Amino acid sequence: MIIMEFLLLWFFNQDVFVSGLRYKSAAECFTNAQNAGLELRDVGLNPPTFTCIPVSKDKELKIYRQGSVSKFPF
């Protein structure tokens, strides 16, 4: 039997950040992300978008993405 947890991912523009926070259910993950968004709005900031994805318990998530094209050579 595979035990799943839900991992919270934040999206800032084209960047993806793993929160490191794992939850026992998608509802718990979603609720905590919504609450964090409300707190950011309270201080005048736009919250990032997020998603909660299932990950096998005790497994590391690796994110692979293509590099963005920049006008600057560094």
Backbone as ProteinMPNN parsed JSONL, in Angstrom:
{"seq_chain_A": "MIIMEFLLLWFFNQDVFVSGLRYKSAAECFTNAQNAGLELRDVGLNPPTFTCIPVSKDKELKIYRQGSVSKFPF", "coords_chain_A": {"N_chain_A": [[0.83, -1.173, 0.0], [0.631, 2.149, -0.93], [1.333, 5.098, 0.687], [0.078, 8.293, 0.478], [0.984, 11.739, 0.494], [0.312, 15.259, 0.462], [1.843, 17.821, -1.28], [2.698, 21.203, -1.059], [2.969, 23.538, -3.603], [4.253, 26.612, -4.685], [3.746, 29.189, -7.092], [5.548, 31.654, -8.596], [5.442, 34.021, -10.902], [7.168, 32.648, -13.477], [8.471, 30.848, -11.963], [8.852, 28.025, -9.819], [8.268, 27.05, -6.539], [8.976, 24.819, -4.016], [7.269, 24.275, -1.144], [7.972, 22.626, 0.901], [6.282, 21.815, 2.787], [4.223, 19.237, 3.865], [1.134, 17.536, 3.668], [-1.579, 15.626, 5.066], [-3.908, 15.439, 3.662], [-5.527, 16.635, 0.663], [-7.338, 18.656, 1.131], [-6.499, 19.822, 3.543], [-4.027, 20.845, 2.725], [-4.847, 22.685, 0.727], [-6.422, 24.45, 2.248], [-4.539, 25.575, 4.051], [-2.875, 26.902, 2.214], [-4.702, 28.744, 1.135], [-5.25, 30.273, 3.429], [-2.727, 31.405, 3.888], [-2.603, 32.993, 1.628], [-4.664, 34.822, 2.187], [-3.566, 36.15, 4.368], [-1.406, 37.432, 3.135], [-2.8, 39.173, 1.426], [-3.979, 40.798, 3.344], [-1.87, 42.425, 4.12], [-1.455, 43.85, 1.875], [-0.272, 42.572, -0.325], [-0.154, 40.678, -3.352], [-1.083, 37.371, -3.441], [0.829, 34.465, -4.447], [0.111, 32.032, -7.036], [-0.914, 28.636, -6.454], [-0.577, 25.082, -6.015], [-1.623, 21.854, -4.922], [-0.08, 18.85, -4.761], [-0.168, 15.269, -5.059], [2.193, 13.183, -3.462], [4.309, 10.428, -2.97], [4.747, 9.233, 0.321], [7.591, 10.243, 2.189], [9.139, 10.594, -0.087], [11.218, 12.451, -2.274], [10.522, 15.377, -4.126], [11.284, 16.236, -7.4], [11.798, 18.951, -9.459], [11.687, 19.727, -12.799], [12.43, 22.056, -15.217], [12.372, 24.088, -18.158], [14.862, 26.484, -18.876], [14.37, 30.026, -18.683], [14.099, 32.441, -21.298], [16.204, 35.144, -21.52], [16.856, 38.651, -21.877], [19.224, 39.466, -20.977], [22.671, 38.543, -20.734], [23.394, 37.121, -18.443]], "CA_chain_A": [[0.0, 0.0, 0.0], [1.379, 3.396, -1.017], [0.725, 6.177, 1.455], [0.305, 9.56, -0.209], [0.866, 13.017, 1.171], [0.138, 16.331, -0.513], [2.908, 18.8, -1.178], [2.274, 22.524, -1.493], [3.865, 24.223, -4.534], [3.922, 28.015, -4.968], [4.179, 29.644, -8.406], [5.842, 33.078, -8.699], [5.711, 34.243, -12.319], [7.456, 31.346, -14.098], [9.267, 30.057, -11.037], [8.121, 27.096, -8.96], [8.92, 26.865, -5.254], [8.433, 23.76, -3.182], [7.158, 24.808, 0.211], [8.516, 21.683, 1.858], [5.208, 21.434, 3.697], [3.444, 18.087, 3.42], [-0.149, 17.426, 4.354], [-2.194, 14.297, 4.979], [-5.027, 15.473, 2.712], [-5.538, 17.784, -0.244], [-8.135, 19.722, 1.753], [-5.64, 20.498, 4.517], [-3.047, 21.582, 1.935], [-5.544, 23.794, 0.09], [-6.843, 25.391, 3.292], [-3.373, 26.309, 4.532], [-2.443, 27.814, 1.156], [-5.695, 29.831, 1.076], [-5.033, 31.125, 4.603], [-1.505, 32.174, 3.64], [-2.968, 34.012, 0.648], [-5.446, 35.855, 2.863], [-2.639, 36.934, 5.184], [-0.667, 38.31, 2.229], [-3.731, 40.228, 1.004], [-4.172, 41.699, 4.482], [-0.772, 43.394, 4.173], [-1.378, 44.536, 0.589], [0.484, 41.827, -1.336], [-0.886, 39.688, -4.128], [-0.53, 36.036, -3.175], [1.158, 33.671, -5.633], [-0.776, 30.893, -7.271], [-0.397, 27.436, -5.807], [-1.254, 23.814, -6.249], [-1.301, 20.788, -3.975], [0.078, 17.641, -5.559], [0.1, 14.067, -4.275], [3.55, 12.648, -3.539], [4.475, 9.296, -2.055], [5.327, 9.612, 1.609], [9.04, 10.136, 2.323], [9.819, 10.711, -1.377], [11.592, 13.813, -2.633], [9.98, 15.848, -5.394], [12.257, 16.929, -8.231], [11.125, 19.772, -10.461], [12.488, 19.978, -13.986], [11.795, 23.047, -16.075], [13.273, 24.703, -19.111], [15.3, 27.826, -18.487], [13.672, 31.108, -19.369], [14.898, 33.236, -22.225], [16.424, 36.464, -20.939], [17.541, 39.623, -22.716], [20.526, 39.702, -20.376], [23.508, 37.349, -20.871], [23.804, 36.568, -17.16]], "C_chain_A": [[0.881, 1.245, 0.0], [0.632, 4.472, -0.24], [1.097, 7.488, 0.783], [0.181, 10.725, 0.753], [0.674, 14.057, 0.074], [1.169, 17.409, -0.23], [2.418, 20.119, -1.757], [3.35, 23.148, -2.379], [3.363, 25.642, -4.744], [4.48, 28.374, -6.337], [4.314, 31.165, -8.396], [6.275, 33.34, -10.138], [5.962, 32.893, -12.973], [8.295, 30.458, -13.194], [8.377, 29.205, -10.141], [8.93, 26.909, -7.689], [8.205, 25.769, -4.479], [8.427, 24.283, -1.756], [7.853, 23.912, 1.232], [7.455, 21.199, 2.838], [4.404, 20.293, 3.093], [2.208, 17.949, 4.293], [-0.738, 16.043, 4.134], [-3.356, 14.264, 4.001], [-4.918, 16.709, 1.837], [-6.302, 18.945, 0.374], [-7.304, 20.511, 2.754], [-4.604, 21.373, 3.807], [-3.684, 22.838, 1.354], [-5.924, 24.865, 1.11], [-5.667, 26.216, 3.796], [-2.856, 27.29, 3.488], [-3.403, 28.999, 1.037], [-5.496, 30.793, 2.243], [-3.78, 31.981, 4.439], [-1.783, 33.29, 2.643], [-3.762, 35.146, 1.269], [-4.546, 36.751, 3.706], [-1.822, 37.887, 4.317], [-1.541, 39.466, 1.755], [-3.95, 41.26, 2.11], [-3.078, 42.753, 4.581], [-0.52, 44.051, 2.815], [-0.573, 43.845, -0.486], [-0.428, 40.868, -2.085], [-0.28, 38.313, -3.861], [-0.18, 35.32, -4.484], [0.104, 32.598, -5.851], [-0.122, 29.668, -6.642], [-1.127, 26.215, -6.327], [-0.8, 22.834, -5.178], [-1.228, 19.498, -4.777], [0.347, 16.431, -4.667], [1.52, 13.557, -4.526], [3.615, 11.473, -2.568], [5.185, 9.755, -0.797], [6.83, 9.325, 1.62], [9.788, 10.157, 0.991], [10.087, 12.178, -1.668], [10.98, 14.155, -3.994], [11.072, 16.589, -6.148], [11.486, 17.675, -9.317], [12.106, 20.047, -11.593], [11.731, 20.995, -14.83], [12.835, 23.621, -17.01], [13.636, 26.092, -18.619], [14.564, 28.882, -19.281], [14.644, 31.862, -20.269], [14.995, 34.644, -21.668], [17.133, 37.365, -21.939], [18.955, 39.878, -22.212], [21.366, 38.423, -20.442], [23.972, 36.737, -19.554], [22.61, 36.11, -16.364]], "O_chain_A": [[1.774, 1.377, 0.836], [-0.549, 4.724, -0.479], [2.273, 7.767, 0.546], [-0.614, 10.703, 1.693], [0.854, 13.762, -1.108], [1.342, 17.848, 0.907], [1.798, 20.148, -2.82], [4.503, 23.275, -1.966], [2.169, 25.85, -4.959], [5.563, 27.92, -6.706], [3.33, 31.882, -8.214], [7.36, 32.923, -10.545], [5.053, 32.064, -13.022], [8.779, 29.414, -13.632], [7.284, 29.621, -9.756], [10.13, 26.642, -7.743], [6.986, 25.796, -4.313], [9.463, 24.686, -1.229], [8.271, 24.374, 2.294], [7.698, 20.285, 3.626], [3.957, 20.374, 1.948], [2.239, 18.212, 5.495], [-0.437, 15.374, 3.145], [-3.757, 13.19, 3.552], [-4.299, 17.703, 2.217], [-5.944, 20.103, 0.157], [-7.396, 21.737, 2.808], [-4.335, 22.497, 4.229], [-3.13, 23.931, 1.473], [-5.76, 26.057, 0.851], [-5.786, 27.431, 3.953], [-2.44, 28.396, 3.835], [-2.963, 30.134, 0.859], [-5.567, 32.008, 2.058], [-3.776, 33.154, 4.812], [-1.269, 34.399, 2.784], [-3.558, 36.308, 0.92], [-4.739, 37.966, 3.754], [-1.571, 39.024, 4.714], [-1.082, 40.606, 1.687], [-4.09, 42.452, 1.837], [-3.323, 43.856, 5.07], [0.493, 44.722, 2.621], [-0.219, 44.478, -1.481], [-1.366, 40.315, -1.511], [0.923, 38.124, -4.042], [-0.824, 35.547, -5.508], [-0.691, 32.297, -4.961], [1.071, 29.67, -6.339], [-2.159, 26.316, -6.991], [0.28, 22.977, -4.604], [-2.209, 19.098, -5.403], [1.013, 16.552, -3.639], [1.982, 13.51, -5.666], [3.045, 11.523, -1.478], [6.11, 10.566, -0.849], [7.279, 8.292, 1.123], [10.958, 9.776, 0.942], [9.274, 13.044, -1.343], [10.933, 13.317, -4.894], [11.717, 17.478, -5.591], [10.636, 17.104, -10.001], [13.213, 20.536, -11.369], [10.547, 20.822, -15.12], [14.026, 23.641, -16.701], [12.816, 26.787, -18.019], [14.178, 28.65, -20.427], [15.849, 31.903, -20.02], [13.975, 35.269, -21.377], [17.922, 36.891, -22.756], [19.786, 40.437, -22.929], [20.837, 37.332, -20.231], [24.874, 35.899, -19.561], [22.765, 35.612, -15.249]]}, "name": "protein", "num_of_chains": 1, "seq": "MIIMEFLLLWFFNQDVFVSGLRYKSAAECFTNAQNAGLELRDVGLNPPTFTCIPVSKDKELKIYRQGSVSKFPF"}
